[in-house]
Amino acid sequence: MIQETVERLAPLAPRDRFWIVTNQDLRPPILEQLPNLVPDQVLAEPAGRNTAPAIGAAAFILERIDPNAVIGMFPSDHVIRDESEFRSNVEGAVAIAAAGPNIVVMGIRPTRAETGYGYIEVAGGVKQDSLPVRRFVEKPQRDIAKEYLAAGNYFWNSGMFVWGARTLADALREHLPNTAPILEQIARTYGTGEFDAKLVGLYPKCENISIDYAVLEPHSQKGEGKSGIYCVPATFGWNDLGSWTALYEHKAAAQPELSNVISARTKFELDATGNFVHSSKFVAVVGVHDLVIVETDDALLITTRDKAQDVGKVVKHLDEQNLEDLV
């Protein structure tokens, strides 16, 4: 999917403008799969510190190279249906970001009361090309998500952002004062023989925090019209494959004739609908609905599509119990 993400964006910028932030395990296969990228621009986190330090490291480096650069942040696990329309939306976002110290988020019109995504409350009519953001809201409870869906002025936070390098660097200096100096120290050594050692030595000292918590939520509290945050409503068709529910929806949309999405050696289905099952064994689903069942060599997940977003709590439990080999 990272190859698809790069190819989708390729018409908008030359390959030497692409930067990827990943982990040490994935860097070698990424370089193999994307040989036309600049290797020094594929950065590997020495320790996972979430999206704020990851995008922040790139922002501080780019601020030194070109303070007027505009950065787009695009996760690699998204499915985009209309790539031409996607690029048009991105170009609109870039124009807003380049016009001043503005932050632009791509918003997705919600189709259900989803509890697995953050939400964006906007001002103005929802049919505008860009909308001032009132606030960012973290993943809500279901009753609150239903209220957002009914209100009509909330969008899902896609996790795709566009901002100037200096705009983002200044926002990190303001809202993440302990981590920003660390990232600046690392950035000062980029392009020298010291960079790798500084990255390994200093990066783990950064706070483990998402860009949403670190910058977007506190920045939006400055108020509508003062924060400089805008939402560009997506018109390109989107799915985030970061959850089992999203993966089910993506596969079900591709094969609407199927009652269930099952990957197995062989299968049997009777009075069962809406289930997602992944196993290497023979699978029988009988009289069950809307389940997610995922089997690996050393673990078994059983949940409902409605609660699949809570898998993150399982990962947290495994970390707390020092069972990283199961993650």
LINPEVEN-V726083 format. One record per residue. N is the residue number from 1. RES is the residue in one letter. PHI is phi in radians with two decimals (* if undefined). OMEGA is omega in degrees with one decimal (999 if undefined). Layout:
# LINPEVEN-V726083
{{N/RES/PHI/OMEGA} {N/RES/PHI/OMEGA}}
This chain:
# LINPEVEN-V726083
{{1/M/*/178.2} {2/I/-1.19/175.3} {3/Q/-1.12/178.4} {4/E/-1.10/179.9} {5/T/-1.09/179.4} {6/V/-1.14/-179.1} {7/E/-1.10/179.7} {8/R/-1.12/-177.1} {9/L/-1.61/-172.9} {10/A/-0.96/179.3} {11/P/-1.15/-176.0} {12/L/-1.65/-175.7} {13/A/-2.78/175.8} {14/P/-1.17/-174.7} {15/R/-1.08/-178.7} {16/D/-1.33/175.1} {17/R/-1.75/-178.7} {18/F/-1.57/174.7} {19/W/-2.23/177.9} {20/I/-2.21/173.4} {21/V/-1.98/-175.0} {22/T/-2.44/175.0} {23/N/-1.96/-173.7} {24/Q/-1.17/179.8} {25/D/-1.23/-174.0} {26/L/-1.57/-176.6} {27/R/-1.03/-179.2} {28/P/-1.03/178.7} {29/P/-1.16/177.0} {30/I/-1.15/177.7} {31/L/-1.09/178.7} {32/E/-1.23/-177.8} {33/Q/-1.35/-177.5} {34/L/-2.18/-173.7} {35/P/-1.17/-177.6} {36/N/-1.52/177.3} {37/L/-1.46/177.8} {38/V/-1.33/-175.5} {39/P/-0.97/-179.3} {40/D/-1.22/178.1} {41/Q/-1.77/170.1} {42/V/-1.88/-173.6} {43/L/-1.60/179.9} {44/A/-2.00/174.6} {45/E/-1.08/173.7} {46/P/-1.30/175.3} {47/A/-2.65/-179.5} {48/G/-1.17/-179.5} {49/R/-2.29/174.9} {50/N/1.25/-165.7} {51/T/-1.38/-178.4} {52/A/-1.14/175.9} {53/P/-1.12/-177.8} {54/A/-1.12/179.4} {55/I/-1.26/178.5} {56/G/-1.12/178.3} {57/A/-1.04/178.5} {58/A/-1.13/-178.0} {59/A/-1.12/-178.9} {60/F/-1.20/175.4} {61/I/-1.15/-177.5} {62/L/-1.19/176.5} {63/E/-1.05/179.2} {64/R/-1.29/-179.2} {65/I/-1.34/-177.3} {66/D/-2.67/-176.6} {67/P/-1.03/-178.5} {68/N/-1.60/-179.6} {69/A/-1.09/174.3} {70/V/-1.87/-176.1} {71/I/-1.87/169.6} {72/G/-1.91/178.5} {73/M/-1.87/-173.9} {74/F/-2.30/175.5} {75/P/-1.04/-174.4} {76/S/-1.68/-179.5} {77/D/-1.92/-179.5} {78/H/-1.76/172.0} {79/V/-1.84/-179.9} {80/I/-2.01/-174.3} {81/R/-1.44/-177.4} {82/D/-2.02/-172.9} {83/E/-1.25/177.5} {84/S/-1.13/178.1} {85/E/-1.16/175.9} {86/F/-1.00/-178.9} {87/R/-1.12/176.8} {88/S/-1.12/176.9} {89/N/-1.09/179.7} {90/V/-1.11/179.1} {91/E/-1.07/176.1} {92/G/-1.14/178.5} {93/A/-1.16/179.1} {94/V/-1.08/179.8} {95/A/-1.07/178.8} {96/I/-1.18/-178.6} {97/A/-1.16/-178.4} {98/A/-1.36/-175.1} {99/A/-1.40/-178.3} {100/G/3.00/179.9} {101/P/-1.34/-174.5} {102/N/-1.85/174.7} {103/I/-2.06/-177.0} {104/V/-2.11/176.1} {105/V/-2.06/175.2} {106/M/-1.47/-177.7} {107/G/-1.78/179.8} {108/I/-1.92/178.0} {109/R/-1.13/-175.5} {110/P/-1.22/177.7} {111/T/-1.95/-179.9} {112/R/-2.78/178.9} {113/A/-1.42/-175.5} {114/E/-1.38/178.3} {115/T/-1.75/-176.6} {116/G/-1.65/-180.0} {117/Y/-2.05/166.9} {118/G/-1.32/-177.9} {119/Y/-2.11/177.0} {120/I/-2.12/173.2} {121/E/-1.62/-176.9} {122/V/-2.06/173.6} {123/A/-1.83/176.2} {124/G/1.51/-179.3} {125/G/-1.31/-173.8} {126/V/-1.26/-180.0} {127/K/-1.65/178.1} {128/Q/-1.29/-180.0} {129/D/-1.26/175.2} {130/S/-2.56/-172.8} {131/L/-2.32/174.5} {132/P/-1.09/-179.9} {133/V/-1.56/175.6} {134/R/-1.51/-178.9} {135/R/-2.93/171.1} {136/F/-1.81/-179.3} {137/V/-2.17/178.3} {138/E/-1.22/-175.2} {139/K/-0.86/-173.9} {140/P/-1.56/168.3} {141/Q/-1.21/-172.4} {142/R/-1.07/-178.4} {143/D/-1.14/177.4} {144/I/-1.23/178.1} {145/A/-1.05/177.3} {146/K/-1.12/177.8} {147/E/-1.13/178.8} {148/Y/-1.10/-179.5} {149/L/-1.08/-178.3} {150/A/-1.27/-175.4} {151/A/-1.16/176.3} {152/G/1.53/179.6} {153/N/-2.02/174.8} {154/Y/-2.09/176.0} {155/F/-2.16/168.9} {156/W/-1.25/174.3} {157/N/-1.43/-175.2} {158/S/-1.30/-173.6} {159/G/1.43/175.8} {160/M/-1.80/-175.5} {161/F/-2.28/175.4} {162/V/-2.35/-178.2} {163/W/-2.83/174.2} {164/G/-1.27/178.9} {165/A/-1.01/180.0} {166/R/-1.21/178.0} {167/T/-1.02/-179.6} {168/L/-1.20/179.7} {169/A/-1.05/179.1} {170/D/-1.15/178.3} {171/A/-1.14/177.2} {172/L/-1.19/176.1} {173/R/-1.06/-178.1} {174/E/-1.31/-170.2} {175/H/-1.76/-179.3} {176/L/-2.31/-170.1} {177/P/-1.17/178.7} {178/N/-1.46/-177.6} {179/T/-1.54/-176.6} {180/A/-0.96/179.3} {181/P/-1.10/177.5} {182/I/-1.15/179.8} {183/L/-1.14/177.6} {184/E/-1.15/176.5} {185/Q/-1.06/178.7} {186/I/-1.10/-176.2} {187/A/-1.09/-178.3} {188/R/-1.11/-178.4} {189/T/-1.72/-178.6} {190/Y/-1.07/-178.9} {191/G/1.55/177.5} {192/T/-2.04/178.6} {193/G/-1.25/-179.3} {194/E/-1.51/-167.9} {195/F/-1.03/-175.8} {196/D/-1.02/-179.2} {197/A/-1.16/178.6} {198/K/-1.14/179.3} {199/L/-1.08/-178.8} {200/V/-1.17/-175.3} {201/G/-1.38/-172.7} {202/L/-1.79/-172.9} {203/Y/-1.00/179.1} {204/P/-1.07/178.1} {205/K/-1.40/178.7} {206/C/-1.19/175.0} {207/E/-1.17/177.2} {208/N/-1.60/-171.7} {209/I/-2.69/179.2} {210/S/-1.38/177.4} {211/I/-1.14/178.3} {212/D/-1.12/179.5} {213/Y/-1.18/-172.0} {214/A/-1.27/-171.4} {215/V/-2.12/-167.7} {216/L/-1.15/-178.7} {217/E/-1.14/179.4} {218/P/-1.17/-179.5} {219/H/-1.16/-179.1} {220/S/-1.20/180.0} {221/Q/-1.25/174.4} {222/K/-1.18/175.4} {223/G/1.88/180.0} {224/E/-1.01/-179.8} {225/G/1.53/179.9} {226/K/-1.92/-176.6} {227/S/-1.36/-176.7} {228/G/1.25/178.7} {229/I/-1.84/-178.2} {230/Y/-2.24/176.5} {231/C/-1.93/171.7} {232/V/-1.77/-179.8} {233/P/-1.12/-178.7} {234/A/-1.24/178.7} {235/T/-2.16/-169.9} {236/F/-2.01/-177.6} {237/G/1.34/-168.0} {238/W/-2.54/168.1} {239/N/-2.58/179.6} {240/D/-1.86/-176.9} {241/L/-1.49/179.1} {242/G/-1.49/177.9} {243/S/-2.47/178.0} {244/W/-1.14/178.4} {245/T/-1.11/179.5} {246/A/-1.13/178.6} {247/L/-1.13/176.1} {248/Y/-1.02/-177.0} {249/E/-1.09/-179.8} {250/H/-1.11/-178.4} {251/K/-1.24/179.5} {252/A/-1.16/178.8} {253/A/-1.15/180.0} {254/A/-1.33/179.8} {255/Q/-2.35/-173.6} {256/P/-1.11/180.0} {257/E/-1.32/-177.8} {258/L/-1.45/175.8} {259/S/-1.44/-179.3} {260/N/-2.43/174.1} {261/V/-1.89/-173.4} {262/I/-2.26/171.6} {263/S/-1.98/-174.2} {264/A/-2.76/178.4} {265/R/-1.05/169.6} {266/T/-2.57/-174.6} {267/K/-2.56/174.3} {268/F/-2.43/-178.4} {269/E/-2.24/178.1} {270/L/-2.60/177.9} {271/D/0.86/-179.4} {272/A/-2.39/-178.5} {273/T/-2.48/170.9} {274/G/1.24/-177.6} {275/N/-1.65/172.5} {276/F/-2.06/-177.8} {277/V/-2.31/174.9} {278/H/-2.26/-177.9} {279/S/-2.78/175.5} {280/S/-1.61/-176.8} {281/K/-1.77/167.2} {282/F/-1.16/-177.6} {283/V/-2.15/172.1} {284/A/-2.11/174.5} {285/V/-2.01/-174.3} {286/V/-2.31/173.7} {287/G/1.16/178.6} {288/V/-2.14/-174.0} {289/H/-2.48/171.4} {290/D/1.02/176.6} {291/L/-1.71/169.3} {292/V/-2.11/179.8} {293/I/-2.27/-177.8} {294/V/-2.26/-179.5} {295/E/-1.98/170.4} {296/T/-2.10/-178.2} {297/D/-1.08/-173.4} {298/D/-2.18/-178.9} {299/A/-2.69/178.1} {300/L/-2.42/177.1} {301/L/-1.89/174.3} {302/I/-2.29/177.8} {303/T/-2.64/173.9} {304/T/-1.88/176.3} {305/R/-1.04/-179.6} {306/D/-1.16/-175.8} {307/K/-1.93/-174.2} {308/A/-1.09/179.7} {309/Q/-1.15/-179.8} {310/D/-1.34/177.3} {311/V/-1.04/177.1} {312/G/-1.01/177.9} {313/K/-1.22/175.9} {314/V/-1.17/178.8} {315/V/-1.06/178.0} {316/K/-1.07/178.0} {317/H/-1.08/-179.9} {318/L/-1.10/177.2} {319/D/-1.11/-178.0} {320/E/-1.14/-179.5} {321/Q/-1.62/179.8} {322/N/0.99/177.8} {323/L/-1.91/-175.7} {324/E/-1.05/-178.9} {325/D/-1.16/179.4} {326/L/-1.63/-177.1} {327/V/-1.48/999}}
